[in-house]
Amino acid sequence: MIPTDEKIYVENGMVKYGGSFVSALGHALMHADPINAQKIKDAWPKYWEESLEIGKKLREGENKEVEEGTK
């Protein structure tokens, strides 16, 4: 089973920075149950890994903005 935070990172990376096809996968992932989310991960592992890294970087950037805003 895919951890929830990983799924969210991948969704965000796909939707925000993927081309039209990868962005559509991200939207499908948002609505996917665990079984279908795993199917997306298994069918497009390269897109998954790339989007996971992008999603993590997006999250890190959000955290930095919050930290800087409280200083």
C-alpha positions, 0 to 999 in steps of 0.5 A: 500500500502506498503511504498517503504522503507519498501519494500526495507528493506524486499527485502534486508533482504530476499535476503542477509540473507534468505535461498534459498526459502526466498531469492527467495521471495526477488527476486520476491518482487524486481519485484513485483507490489504493489498488488503482493508485498502485496500478498507476505506480506500477505502470509508470514508475519513471513518472512516479519517481520523478513526480515524487521528487518534485512533490517533495521539493514543492513541500520543502519550499512550502515549509521554508515559506512558512518558516520565513513568514514567522521570523 
